[in-house]
Amino acid sequence: MGFEDLIRAIGEEAGRQRQAILAGAEEEARAIIRQAEAGPPAGLAGVRDGAEAAARGEVARILSRARLAARQEVLAARAEVITETLGILEERLRVLLGTAEYRALLERLLAECLAEAAGPVTVRCRREDRAIVEDYAHRIGREITVEEVPLPLGGVEAVFGREGRCVVRNTLAERLERSRPLLLQEAGRLLFGQGGAKS
């Protein structure tokens, strides 16, 4: 199942669950009203009015619970889409490591870090990326110190300034995390239309 099919399937399932919850609540509310209307005849009008008022209150409570349950289903579907999307992106990024495309991407990330770093700079990178980082710095004539650190999805960090207080993180994991709000927005748009979930 492709990514768009997965998103569509999750959205459709959330929509079906929401409709089922609301339909069940409406049917329960109608049953309560029918029960109240089938009450005792004339003479007990006050009792009937009280029963109808209680039934209307119960209908409102049932519908409120149903809307809340439907909203929770929508939020759960959205969270599932985000989790699946991030998982797919992480896998694609892991496949990217060690390719020519990754080398170009790493150099671009490093260039961004070095553009912000003034004076002596230490670049943190994966052991596997050290040669690329040193080669790039040599080509642009920039003196750097390289420190090997585990960065699961790759990328670089630049440490500079007095006592290394300035850190520029330009790792793929950081970028992926920063994309989370955009993914939430996109999931809402894909699942529930232009405005996202409005329930």
N, C-alpha and C positions, 0 to 999 in steps of 0.2 A: 504494500500500500504506500503510495507516494505521500509526501508531506502535505500537499494541498488536499488530497483525499482524506488523510488523517484529520486535518483541521475541520473539513466539511463534515466528516462522520461524527466527530465529537460535538460540533455545533448542532447537528441534526438531532443527536441523542439528547443533548441538553434541552433543546426545544420540545422534543416529544415528552420528556419527563416533566417539564414545566407545564405543558398543556394537560397532561394526565393529572397532575396535582391540582391544577385549577378546576378541571372538569369534575374531579372527585369532590372537591370542596363545594362547588356549586350544586352538585347532586345532593350532597348531605344537607346543604342549606334548604333546598327545595323540599326534602323529606321532612325537615323540622317544621317548615311552614305548612305543608300538607297536614301534618300531625296536629298542628295548632288549629288549623281551619276545620278539621274533622272533630273538634271538641264538642262538648255538650250544647244542645239547642238553647233557645231564648232564655230568659230568667237568669242565666249565668254569664251575661255579657261582660261583666267586670272580670270574671275569671278568664274568659276568652281574650279580652284585651290585654290582660297581664301576661297570658301565655304567648300572645303574638309579640308583645314587647320583648319578652325573654327570648323568643325565637329569633327576632331581628338582632338582638344583642349577640346571640350565639352564632348567627350567620356572619356577623361582622368579625367575631373572633376567629371563626373557621377560615374565612377568606384572608384574614390577616396572617394566620399561621401558614396558609397555603402560599401566599405571596412570599413570605419569608423563606419557606422551604424551596420555592422555585428560584428565588434569588441565590440561595446557597448552592443550588445545583448549577446555576449559571457561573458563579464564582469558582466552583470546583472544576467545571469544564474549562474555564479560562486558565486556571492554574495548571491543569493537565496539559493544555496546549503549550504553555510556556515551558514546562518541564521537558516535554518531548522535543520542543524546538531547541532548547539549550543543549540537550543531549545530542541531537543531530548535529548541531553546530560544533560542539566539542569533538565529536568523532571526525567531522570533516577537517577540523583544524589539526587533529592528531595525524591524519593522513597527509596533510600538507607539509608537516615537519620533514626536513631533509630534501625537499624538492627545490627546483630552480625558482619556482614561484615564491616559496618560503624565503629563500635567500633575498630576493628582491624586496619582499615585504619586511624582512628583518632590517635591511639597510634603510628602508624608509622610516621605520620606527626609530632606529638609531639616529638618523638625521634629525628627526623631530626632537629627540632628547638632547642631542648635542646643541641644537639651536637655542635651547633654553638654558643650557649649562654654561656658566661663565667661569673662567679660570680652570684650575686643575679639576679633573673629573674622573670618577671611578664608574666604570660601566659594569653592571651586573648582568650576567647572561648564563645560559645553560653551557655546560662543558662542551657539548656538541657544536655550539654556536661561536665559540671563542675565536676560531680562525676567521670566520666571516667578519666578526666585530673588529678584530685587529687589522684585517686587510682593508676594511672600509675606512677606519681611522687613518691608516697609513696613506691611502689614496687621497684623502682630503687634507692631509697634513695636520691632523689633530692628535696631540699627545694625550693618551688616556692610560689609565690603569684598569686592568680587567680582573673582575672577581667572579668566580664561578659559583652559581647558586642554582638550586632546583626551581625551574619555572616550567611546570608541567605542559603548558600549551605554547611555550616559547615567548619571544619578545625580549625586551631589555628594560633595565632601570638605570638611571643616571643619578649619581650621588655627588654633590658638589657643595661649595660654600663653606663657611666657617664651621669646622668640626663636622662636616658632612650633614648639616642640618637640612639642606635642600635635597629633596628626592623627587625625581620625575619618573613615574611608573608608566611604562608604555608596553605592557605585556598583553598578550592576547586574552588571558584570563580577565584582566582589568577591563579591557574593551568589551568583552562579552558581558561582564557584569553591568557596565555602564549602558549597554543596549537593552537591559531588562525593561525599563519603562517604555521604550519604543515597542518592544515585543508585546507588552501588555496592551498597549494601544492598538497595535495591529491585530492581535488576537480578538480584541473586542470588535474591531471593524469587520474582520472576516467572519466571526461567529454571529454577530448581532446587527450588522448593518453599519452605516456611516457613523452613527453616534455612539456605538458600543452598547453595552447593556444598560437599559433604562429601568429595569424592574425595581 
